[in-house]
Amino acid sequence: MTVQTAATKNNQIITESVQQAKGKDRGIRRGTLIGPMIAFVVFMGLWQFVPMILDIKPFILPKPTDVLNAAIQDWNLLWPAIQITITESVIGFILSAVIGIGISILLASSRILEISLYPYAVILQTIPVVAIAPIVVIWFGSGFNSIVMIAFLIGFFPVVSNTLMGLNSVDKNMGDLFTLYNASKWQMMWKLRIPAAMPYVMSGLKISCTLAIVGAITGEYIAGIGGGKGGLGYAITVAAVQLKTPYLFACGISGAVFGIVFYLTVSWFSRFMLSSWHESAMKVEK
């Protein structure tokens, strides 16, 4: 009876501890939602009332209501610009992901290739995009093709850097095990190194997706065209010239919202790929 009573008490203690831990997790989750919401409401309130109190003109600092009205009034211009920027960014991101991962696998397969070619990828990243953009325009012409290339170039290096780091960070014991079983170089690449590098690849894609948007909008400043075919970068340039500050804010906020959605989409894909086996994604799922 004494042993059974002690075991029962231990089970009760464990159950209470688990329930307390779950309660703490729920409290933390509520805090992660409530905190940002309160901060957002406070920020929007200050943004709305400070210009009213200080009598700041809308062309200097528009209120949120001014920005919303401008977005509604010029929606026939804003929505096509958003669609164009989305298309350019997504295509540039896909190119950077596919080509970047492919080149990383090629470099990781040969130490000589990695030593010979990787420094040039670093040099490409260190050159400012505003310096490369005019050359890209000369080669590909103004408009869509040049903007996609700029988005690709600015999002390319993070994919290569992170993927190559992951391919070169394989556990030594696992590598020795594959060698013991006489695995070929490509068998080791496809069955060991690439799966082990997936967390690094996903980190690179998360960085690249946001940089692709920056590259697309930057490219639109330089290579954008009008006539209803310009993206958010071109729309921002026109709004600034015409002192349409509320519409300028609407364009900038639209780009930011798209960036957040794009990043969350890639993050969801990362969790989908890693949640069944990698600890970082499994913790997110909990």
Salt bridges, closest charged atoms under 4 A:
ASP66 OD2 - LYS63 NZ 3.23
ASP74 OD2 - LYS244 NZ 3.57
GLU114 OE2 - ARG111 NH1 3.38
ASP176 OD2 - LYS172 NZ 3.19
GLU285 OE2 - ARG271 NE 3.92
